[in-house]
Amino acid sequence: MPKRGFGTVAELTAMIRAGRILLLAGAESLLTRLPAGHWIGGTATAFLTDAGGTTDRSRIFYSDLTDHAQAANIQLLKARQLPGLARRYPKNGFSVLILPGLSDLLLHFARDGTDYPGLFNSPLIGWISAADLTETEPARAKIFAGNGQPHAEGGALMHVSLPLGQAAQIDVVNLFSIGKGAAITFAEEGLSATSCLIGGTPQNFAAYIAAHRIDTNLPLIADSDGAAISVSIRAVDAQAQRVDFFSPVFKSLAYRFAAPLTNFPSVFDRAIAAITPGDVAFACTCVLNYRQARLEGRRTGPFTGPVTFGEIAYTALSQTFACLSIIQVGDDKLGEF
């Protein structure tokens, strides 16, 4: 089978039993039927494929890392274990982290991740698993860490060692920049908000968005010690006067809406075409990019993978595109597990 693509439960079961090292994404009902093995996964229903963006609830999307990996170590992380996720980083390799969308675990990672010891010492990539938003009452997003047991409040972590002469390269595309609107601050952290301060004036956030006809496809962006922190809007509940987010907002940050983009699909296409990858191992983008770039039925070059509730490239990202590829390098500074 190719390195990335769709497989049935039976096909993936055979790959797992053959010892393949896999990243998997698909419906919870499919992933729960898989045997234990060298795989981690997360729920998703939309995907970037060689044939173009598509929705598929009957098959599992896989990225097969076996040809590159010398070894793979899998952990199921609880909240208290997140700060130690870098302890078993490979000396030469990379790590993949999958967190459940809209979870308390995501809030912990988004708030505290940059302070985890050694977090930036080795390439870390992954994604925030998604729920099916077309359902009337969407099930919670889940992750899987080496077997068919779903977790709504656990992290799936895979450390992958690479042979000498190879290294992991992470590319991230963020199309947005901070706009010039009023600063927005929140009194409470979390995945939803009602009240806020806008330019220092107390307001209901949902009412403010409606009154100013703000495009909710634009994320909120805050400057945190020079790093741009984006938060994407999931929904505006006019009746409840509440705004829901894909990732948490924090009371210590001042946010502004992103500057608008003209012809988002063209901007997105140019940005990913500018990436110079090695051997692409995995890619993902969030559901809002998928919608705005009109990726349904459109190809994204060599970049295939799940459509997510967010991306991980060392830290939790929102409304970005992330890619992992393997490149050839000198081996003078590379080691093993």
N, C-alpha and C positions, 0 to 999 in steps of 0.2 A: 504494500500500500504506500501511497505518497507520504511525505513527512507531515502534511497538514491536510485536513479535509473532514468530511462527514463519514461516520461509520454507524452501523446499527449496533444494538446492544450485543448481539451475537459476535459481530466483528470485533468490537472493542473488548469483549470478554476474552476472545482468542488472543488478542494482542497483549492484554494484561497477563494472561497465563503464560505467554511466551517470554515474559520478563521485560516488556517494553516500558520505557520511562515516558510518562504521558502527562500533558496538561489537558483537562477535559472541561467542556462547557455544554450544558444542555438542560432539558427539563428535569426537575427533581425526580419525577416518576421513572425516568430512564436511568439516571445516575445511581439511584438506590438499588438497581438490579445488577450492578457490577460487582465482581469479586474483589477481594483485597489484593493489593499489588503496589507497584511503584507508580502511583498516580495521585494527583490532587485535582480538584475541580470545583466549579461553582455553577449556580443556576444561571441560565440565559435562554432566550428564545430567538434572538436576532443575531446575525453573524455577517462578517465580511468574508466572502469566499472568492475562489478563482473565477466563478461565474458572475459575481456581483453580490451586493448586499441582499440578504434574504431572511425570512422568518421560517423557522423549522422547529416543530415540536415533536417530531417523530424520530429524529436522529441526533447523535452526539457529535459535536465538533471536537477534533483532537489535534494537538500539536505534539509530534513525536520527537523527543529529545535524545533518543537512544544512540544515534550515530555519533553524537558529540560527547555524551556524558560518560565519564569513567565510573562514577558512583552517584547515587542519589539518596539523601537522607530526608525522611518526612517526619514532621511534627504536627500535632494538633495543639494549638495555643489557646489558652484561656487569657482573660484580661491581665491577670497578675503575671503571666509569663511573657507578655509582649515586650517589656523593656529588655529582656534578655535574648531577643530573637537573633542578634548578631553573634552570640557566643560561639556558634558552630559554623560560622561562615567558612567556606572552603578557602584554602590558601590561594588556589587558582580556580576560579569558577564564577558562579552567580547563584542567586537565590530568588525564588518565586514565592510571593505572598498573596493569598486570596482571602479577603475579608467579606463578611456578609453585608450587603447593602442595607442601609437604614437601621444599623445595629448600634448598641451601646459600645461594642468593641471598636467599631469604626470611629466613634466619638473619641475614645481613649487614644487611638492611634493618630488621628488627625490633630488632636490637641497636644500630645506629648511626644510624638514620634521623633521629632528632630533632636530631642534630648536623650534618646536611647544611646547607651554606650556603644561606640563602634558602628553605628548605623551606616555611615558613609564609607566604611572601609572596604566594601566589596559591592559589586553591582547588585541592586535589589529592584526587582520589577514585579508586577502582578496586576490584579484588578479587583474591583469591588463587584461582587456578584449581584445579579439583577433579578427582579421579580417581573412577572408578566403583567404589565400595566393595562392590558386589554381585558383582563378579568374584572368582574364587578367588585369582588373582594379579593385582591391579589394575595397569594400566599407569601409568607416571608421569604426573602432571599436566603439561600443556604450555601454552605461550603462543604467539601468532602476532603478528608485527609487520609487517603490511602485505603479507603474501603467505602461501602455503600451506606454508611451512617451519615445522615445529614445533620448539620449544625447551624443554628441561627445565631449563636453567640460564641463562635469559635473561629480561629484563624487557621488556614492550611498553609504550611510552610514547607518548601522543598529546597534543600541545599544541593546544588549540582556541581560536581568537580569536573574540570576540563583537563584534557591532556596538555603536556608541555607544548608550547608553540601556538596555543589557541587562547583567546580571551573573549569575554562578553562585552558587547557594545550596546548601550541603551540610547535610543533617540526619542525625544519628546517634542511634539508640536503643540504649541499653545498659541492660538490665533488672536487672543484677546489682550487688550491693554486697558488700563484704568481710564475711565471717562472723566469728564469735568463736572459732573453733577455734585449735589450736596453730599456731605459725609453722612453715613448711616451707622449708628451704633445700636447695640442690643443690650438689654439689661440682663438677659439670661442666655446661656449657651444651649444649643440643642439643634434638633432637626426640624424645628418649626418655630414661628414667631408671630406674635400679634402686635404688641406695642414695640416702639423703637423711638430713637431720637434721630431726626433728620435735620441736619444743619443746626443741631442743638434744641430743636422744637419737638415735644412729644407728639407722636402721631400713630395711628394704626397703620401698619405696613401694608396690609391688603388694600385698604382704602386709598393710601397714597399711590400705589401702583395703578389702581383703577382711575383715579382722578387725573393722573399725569400720562395715562395711556402708555405705560412703560412696556417695552418689548421684553417679556419674561424669558425669551430665548437668550437674552444677555445675562451672563453670570454677574454676581457681585464679586468684586476684587478688593482685597486688602493688602497693604504693604506691611509685611512682618519681618523687620530687620533686613530689608532689602529683597526678600523673597515675596513674589506675588502669590497670594492665597486666593483661589477662586472657589466660589460656592454657587452651584447651579440651582435654579428654582424648579421644583418638581410640580407644584400645583399651587393655585391661589383659590382658596375656599371663600367665596364672597359671603356666603351665609354665615359661616363661623368666624369671618373676618380674620382668617389665619393664612399664613404663607408657609408652605412645606418645602424643604430643601432636600437635595440628594446627599449633601454632606453638611456637617454642623457649622453653625455660626458661633462666634465666641465674643464674649463681652469685652475682652481686652483689645479688640481690633476695631478700626474704623473702615467701613466698606464704602465703595462707590460702584455704581453700575458700570459695566464695561462700555467702552466706546463702540458704537455700532459699526458693522462691516457691510460693505457693498458687495453684492454677488458672492455670498458665502460659499456656494459650491466651487466656484472658480478659485477663490482664495485657498480653500481646503486642498483642492487638487494640486495647486502650485506648491503648497507647503510640503505635502508628502512626496511629491516628485523631486524635491530638492534634497531629500534624504539620500545619503550614499551608504547603504547597508552592506554588511557582509552576507553570510548565509543566514537568511531570515529564519528565526526559530519560532517567533510568536509576535503577534500584534493585537492591539485592541483599541477601541474608541468608545466614547460614551454615547448614550442613547440620544442626547440632544445634538451632538455633532452628526449622528446618523440621520436624524430628521432634517436638520438645517442644510446639510450638504447633499441631501436627497440621494442617499447612498443605496436605497432600495433598487436593486437591479443594476447598479453601477459598480464597476470594478475599481479596486484600489491597488492596482499593480501587484507586487509580490507580497503585500501585507494582508494577511488573513487572520481571523480570530474572532472572539466574542464581542458583542456590543454590550456595554457594561453600565453600571451606575457610577462609575468613576475608575480612575486608573491609579496604579502605584508605581512610582519611580522614585525610590527612596522614601518619599512622603506620599500622602494621599492627595491626589489631583482630581480636578473636576473640569469637564469639557475640554479634554486634551486628547491627543493621539499618542500612544506609546508603542515602541517596537524594541524587541530584543533580537540581536543577530550575533553570530559567531564570526570572529575575524582571526586572521593569521598574524602572529606577532613573534618577536624574538623571545627566547626562553630563558634569558639570563637572570630574570627576577621572578620567574614563576615557579610555583611549587605544587604540592598535592595536598589532599586532605591531611 
